[in-house]
Amino acid sequence: MKTYTLDDFAQLIDHTNLHADANDQAMAQLCQEAKDHHFRMVAINQVQSRRCAGYLKGTDVHVGAAIAFPLGQTSIASKCFETQDAIDNGATEIDYVANLTEVKEHNWDYIREEMEKIVTICKKHGIPSKVIFETCYLTKEEIIEMAKIAKEVQPTFIKTSTGFGTAGATVENVRLMKETVGDAVKVKAAGGIRDANTFLAMIQAGAERIGTSSGVKIIKELEVRMDGKESMEV
């Protein structure tokens, strides 16, 4: 069990808007909500990096760019360019989608090379990196193998899902990922997390970051549940 304040909970949230038609007003609202509730990060498509960096200037809210989103079907060189471009435009965290074709082919050397190159760029700039597995398409054995590679390469996080696949995060997959990497790498749960109960279940399973577009709703639910108490145990 661990004790959390409401702000501790907020600092676990990557406040998300990855819709293709998200306009400037939507980005401004996302960033304002992140500031108002002190969320850890806004999760946005890479092209929105400069825009959100501007809205969040002078705050400690991170700008999280999604790379090769949501399919992951671009070359390593393309992902590296996109990663560097996002950082150059103000991104302070990177979430990239692994090449699922190569995962399903069990081409683990490719997956390792991809991970190493993107993580190296992020480490050079001192920013967190997250590898999106998209677990809904993977077997248990494939999840474990990817997690083992991550344990060696050491991105900051491994992440369950984009939220655009056939299913999102599950407690079982979060627990499996955490059991495989231990304390070497953190786990981010994302996809389908829309209420406080699911949020807390993911934390109990080992997630240390939660990607959700329902962050405001979740924080309000937690505030009611805490009922004026300074903290609660999870």
C-alpha positions, -999 to +999 in steps of 0.1 A: +000+000+000+011+036-008-004+069+004-015+094-022-027+130-020-050+143-047-020+161-063-001+128-062-029+112-082-030+141-106+007+137-112+001+102-124-021+114-152-011+120-189-041+142-199-049+131-235-063+144-267-050+124-297-080+130-320-071+137-356-096+166-357-084+183-325-082+220-333-064+249-315-093+254-292-092+218-281-054+220-275-058+252-255-085+235-234-064+204-228-034+225-217-056+247-194-071+216-178-036+201-173-025+234-156-057+237-135-054+201-121-016+198-122-015+168-144+019+154-152+017+157-190-005+164-220-005+135-245-008+149-280+000+141-316+035+150-325+025+179-348+009+197-318+042+198-298+051+235-305+015+246-299+012+229-266+047+239-255+036+275-260+004+270-239+023+253-211+053+276-211+064+285-175+046+255-160+059+220-149+034+202-171+052+181-197+044+180-234+042+144-245+045+137-282+031+105-297+054+091-324+043+069-353+008+071-338-013+051-337-001+022-359+037+023-355+041+014-391+070+036-401+107+029-403+132+033-375+147+063-393+113+079-396+105+074-359+139+088-350+134+119-371+099+124-357+112+120-322+140+146-327+116+170-345+091+167-316+119+175-291+131+204-312+095+218-311+091+216-274+082+180-265+095+169-231+083+133-232+081+108-260+056+079-264+063+058-296+044+029-310+065-002-316+065-018-350+039-045-345+046-062-378+081-070-365+067-080-331+044-105-347+073-118-368+093-122-336+120-101-351+133-092-317+166-077-330+146-051-350+125-043-319+156-039-298+173-017-324+142+005-327+139+009-290+176+016-285+177+043-311+146+062-298+156+058-262+191+070-270+177+102-285+155+108-254+183+101-230+205+126-249+180+153-242+172+141-207+136+134-213+114+103-205+106+077-232+077+053-234+073+023-256+037+015-266+032-022-269-005-022-281-011-053-260-045-061-276-027-075-306-001-095-286+001-128-270+013-132-234+046-145-246+051-115-270+043-090-241+069-108-219+096-107-247+091-070-254+092-063-217+125-083-214+140-062-241+128-030-224+143-042-192+177-043-209+174-011-230+157+008-202+132+032-217+115+052-188+082+034-193+066+005-212+030+013-221+000-009-227-019+008-255-026+037-279-063+037-271-070+033-308-066-005-309-093-032-304-089-029-266-071-008-240-053-015-208-062-045-186-052-052-150-038-085-161-015-070-188-003-042-165+006-068-138+023-090-163+044-061-177+053-049-142+063-084-130+086-088-161+104-055-158+104-052-120+119-019-108+141-014-139+113+002-160+080+018-151+046+008-166+021+032-181-015+021-185-036+037-212-067+030-232-102+027-217-094+042-183-124+064-177-133+063-140-117+063-106-122+026-100-103+016-131-077+042-124-070+028-089-071-008-102-043+001-127-022+017-099-027-014-077-015-036-106+017-016-108+011+013-132+030+045-123+015+066-151-021+066-165-030+079-199-066+090-201-088+116-217-110+114-186-085+129-162-107+157-150-136+133-143-113+109-125-098+136-103-132+149-094-144+114-085-113+109-063-118+142-046-154+131-036-141+097-025-114+113-003-141+135+013-118+162+026-091+138+037-056+148+028-046+114+015-057+079+008-040+045+006-039+024-026 
